[in-house]
Amino acid sequence: MSRLRDASIRGLFVTGTDTDVGKTILTAAITAALRAEGLNVGVWKPVQSGARLGSGLTDSERLLQITGIDERPEAVAPFSFEAPLTPLLAAKQEGVTLTLTELIDAGIPLTKRYDTLLIEGAGGVAVPLTNDNLMVDLISELRIPTLIIARSSLGTINHTLLTVSFLRNCGVQITGIILNDSEWSEPLDDPSIASNAELIEQYSGLKVLGRFPRLHADSHSEMWIHTVRQTIQLGPIREALADQKLSHIGG
């Protein structure tokens, strides 16, 4: 058994309907907005792949750049691999065998420095993570609610409803859904964008908390914070984090 039972990790797990849907951007922007309100929120990327640590292109480095948090990238992402593969295969390529216990234990030091964490997954909920576990197993083990990031464009209804169904079948609580206008996937003339949020809410019974617009990657922190406040309903996210704090105090 991991030390999680005693560590009382509190936070929100940010997952996606696929890879490259904007999890890193939304995790960082929401964290920056919450920190601007005075909340002691940190970020954690349990495992990342696809770039060399120190290149400035890894998710952990982007998380720190946008949030302005003073941490080392390797502290935010304790397991980092270069190959653009699922975590299981990227780790094996470098001779590493990941386990759920090691992944969780590596994040515990962050709980000593922050009251709560926004935890970004890798890819979607059914991504192979270890020899025995998918990403959803990490979410289940952490026992915290999940925020789903999805594309705004055509196809997002199917991907989002499947993700919702899978998480529910695994007993994971879902705080809400955010649609993201990613520059590599949103055709300007996509007529589905106007109705996707409404249909996702209708068929999932969940609230779409907003639609995040495209921002230039080099936008300053104030722009990220302003855009989150203008486009995303932060109330349900604050409530999810506050409920965990109250539960921890009461327990």
Order of alpha helices (4+ residues) and beta strands (2+ residues): alpha-beta-alpha-beta-beta-alpha-alpha-beta-alpha-alpha-beta-alpha-beta-alpha-beta-alpha-beta-alpha-alpha
